Amino acid sequence: MNPSEIELCATQDLINELLRRTTFQGVIVHAIDEAKDRHWCGERLFAVGHNTNLDTDEVGRLLDVISHYIATRE
């Protein structure tokens, strides 16, 4: 995809495309309601997506490592 094509895709379509790729090994965390602004007030709900390259336990461990990394950087 070139940049102009990506701009025309819905967020969920981009997520689905990434999760379909056998070369993707990771986790996608995204706001359930698309964010139109970087900042928000109150709470926001997020969804986590992964494909079959990682099982649920591996996803949990990866998110745990990431959360510890983020916490130690602040």
N, C-alpha and C positions, 0 to 999 in steps of 0.2 A: 504494500500500500504506500502510496505517496502521501505527503502531508495533507493535500487538499481532499483526498478521499477519506482520510481519518476524520476530518472535521465534519463530515456529513453522516458519520455513523453514530448510532445511539450508544450510550455507555454500556448497556447490557450486551449489545452485539459485539463490542470490542472485548468484553470479559469472556463471552462465550467462545469467541475466536481463539483467544489466548488459551483457554482451558482445553480446547480441542487439539491443540498442538502437542504432539508426542515429545517435542523437545523442551516443553515447559516443565520445569520442576520447581514449584514454589507455591506460594499462597497469595491470594488476592484478597485484600480487605478493602471494602468500599461502603460508603454510606448507602443505606437502604433508599432514602429519599435523596435524589441527586443534589449535590451541593451547587448552588449557584453563586456562592460567596465563600471565601476562605474562612471567614469568622462566623460563629454562630453563638446564640445564647441558649442556655439550658442544655438538655441532653439530646444526643443524636444516636440512632441505632445503626449498627454496622453489620454487614454480612461478610462471611469468610467463604471463599471458594478455593477449591483445589481439584486437580484431576487425579487419575488413577496412578500417576507416578509417585504419589505419596499417600500412605494410608492415614487414617484419622489420628493414630498415636504419633506418627511422625509430624503431622501438622501441629499437634499440641506441643510437642517438644520444640519445634521450630519457633512457634509463637512465644513460648516461654523464654527461649534464648534471646529472641528479639526484644521482648519486654525488659529483660534484665539489662541488655545492652543499652537500651534507651534510658533506663532509669539511672545507670551509672554515668552517662554522659552529661546529665543535668547537674 
